[in-house]
Amino acid sequence: AIISNPDKISGKLTKLFTNSPAYHIGFVDLENNKFYDQNLLFRRRRWPHYKSDHVRLYECPVLISSEYLENRLDTDTDTYGVFDYLSFAFKGWLFKSRPSFKGSICSEKVEQILMDNGWKSPFKWTPSPADFEKVLTPL
């Protein structure tokens, strides 16, 4: 799911750097009504968690089991990557290659999980939710 809200401050900031108000992304387990995302830590929330008019569901490009996501909750040690988020503003200008900071933002966590499950990432940089909007197939 990609969360987009042009009225929310995070949507406005993200639009400034990415040209899209899509500010958050995570995995939805519709069968069990769960949402997995990177916040301060990797977490699980009840689904639906956001207003439906702010959510767009996408087809997951690889099979990811709920068992995998649950295990990730037990083992993941990443914290939120503030510098990764700020790197959107400087992408291609300050950084000449993919920056590597400690921590993860939501879209970086989604990319990591997809790649761990066999997906070939098309991104040269840490992706934003807006980058995912361009490569994923809407449901």
C-alpha positions as CSV (number, residue, x, y, z in Angstrom):
1,A,0.0,0.0,0.0
2,I,1.2,3.5,-0.8
3,I,-0.2,6.3,1.5
4,S,-0.7,9.7,-0.1
5,N,-2.1,12.8,1.4
6,P,-1.4,16.2,-0.1
7,D,-2.9,18.0,2.9
8,K,-0.6,16.3,5.5
9,I,2.8,17.9,6.3
10,S,4.7,14.7,5.4
11,G,2.8,14.6,2.1
12,K,3.7,18.3,1.4
13,L,7.4,17.8,2.2
14,T,7.6,14.6,0.1
15,K,5.9,16.4,-2.8
16,L,8.5,19.1,-2.6
17,F,11.3,16.6,-3.2
18,T,9.6,13.9,-5.3
19,N,6.7,15.7,-7.1
20,S,4.2,13.4,-5.4
21,P,2.4,13.5,-2.0
22,A,3.0,9.8,-1.6
23,Y,4.7,9.8,1.8
24,H,4.5,6.2,3.1
25,I,4.6,2.6,1.9
26,G,4.3,-0.8,3.5
27,F,3.0,-4.3,3.1
28,V,-0.6,-5.2,3.6
29,D,-1.8,-8.7,4.6
30,L,-5.5,-8.4,3.6
31,E,-6.2,-11.9,4.8
32,N,-5.2,-11.2,8.4
33,N,-5.9,-7.4,8.4
34,K,-2.2,-6.4,9.1
35,F,0.0,-3.7,7.8
36,Y,3.8,-3.9,8.1
37,D,5.9,-0.8,7.7
38,Q,9.1,1.0,8.8
39,N,8.4,3.7,11.3
40,L,10.8,4.4,14.1
41,L,11.3,0.6,14.0
42,F,9.8,-2.1,11.7
43,R,6.3,-2.6,13.0
44,R,2.9,-4.2,12.5
45,R,-0.4,-2.3,12.6
46,R,-4.0,-3.3,12.2
47,W,-5.4,-2.8,8.7
48,P,-7.0,-0.7,7.6
49,H,-4.9,1.9,9.4
50,Y,-5.3,4.9,7.1
51,K,-8.3,6.6,5.5
52,S,-9.2,4.7,2.4
53,D,-9.1,7.8,0.2
54,H,-5.4,8.2,1.2
55,V,-4.5,4.6,0.3
56,R,-3.7,2.9,-3.0
57,L,-3.1,-0.8,-3.1
58,Y,-0.5,-2.3,-5.4
59,E,0.3,-5.8,-6.6
60,C,3.3,-7.2,-4.8
61,P,5.9,-8.1,-7.5
62,V,7.2,-11.1,-5.5
63,L,5.6,-13.5,-3.1
64,I,6.2,-12.5,0.5
65,S,4.6,-14.6,3.2
66,S,3.2,-13.3,6.5
67,E,5.6,-15.7,8.2
68,Y,8.5,-13.9,6.6
69,L,7.1,-10.5,7.7
70,E,6.5,-11.8,11.3
71,N,10.0,-13.1,11.5
72,R,11.3,-9.8,10.3
73,L,9.5,-8.2,13.2
74,D,11.4,-10.4,15.6
75,T,14.8,-9.9,14.0
76,D,15.0,-6.4,12.4
77,T,17.2,-3.9,14.1
78,D,17.0,-1.0,11.7
79,T,15.8,2.4,13.1
80,Y,14.3,5.2,11.1
81,G,16.8,6.8,8.6
82,V,16.4,10.5,8.9
83,F,19.5,11.1,6.7
84,D,18.0,8.7,4.1
85,Y,14.8,10.8,4.0
86,L,16.8,14.0,3.7
87,S,18.8,12.5,0.8
88,F,15.8,12.9,-1.5
89,A,16.5,16.7,-1.6
90,F,20.1,16.2,-2.7
91,K,19.7,13.1,-5.0
92,G,22.0,13.6,-8.0
93,W,23.2,17.0,-6.8
94,L,25.2,16.2,-3.6
95,F,25.4,12.5,-4.0
96,K,27.0,10.9,-7.1
97,S,25.9,7.3,-6.1
98,R,23.4,5.7,-3.8
99,P,24.0,7.1,-0.3
100,S,24.3,4.6,2.5
101,F,23.2,5.8,5.9
102,K,22.4,4.0,9.1
103,G,18.7,3.2,9.5
104,S,15.9,2.8,7.0
105,I,13.0,4.8,5.7
106,C,9.7,3.0,4.8
107,S,10.5,2.8,1.0
108,E,14.0,1.6,1.7
109,K,12.6,-1.1,4.0
110,V,10.1,-2.2,1.3
111,E,12.9,-2.4,-1.3
112,Q,15.1,-4.5,1.1
113,I,12.3,-6.9,1.8
114,L,11.3,-7.2,-1.9
115,M,15.0,-7.8,-2.8
116,D,15.4,-10.4,0.0
117,N,12.5,-12.3,-1.7
118,G,14.0,-12.2,-5.2
119,W,12.9,-8.9,-6.7
120,K,15.4,-7.0,-8.9
121,S,15.3,-3.4,-7.9
122,P,15.2,-0.9,-10.7
123,F,16.3,2.0,-8.5
124,K,19.8,3.5,-8.5
125,W,19.0,5.5,-5.3
126,T,17.1,4.9,-2.1
127,P,13.5,4.9,-3.6
128,S,10.7,7.1,-2.4
129,P,7.1,5.9,-2.2
130,A,6.6,8.0,-5.4
131,D,9.3,6.0,-7.1
132,F,7.4,2.8,-6.2
133,E,4.2,4.4,-7.7
134,K,6.0,4.4,-11.1
135,V,7.0,0.7,-11.1
136,L,4.3,-1.1,-9.3
137,T,1.0,-2.3,-10.7
138,P,-2.1,-0.9,-9.0
139,L,-4.8,-3.3,-7.9
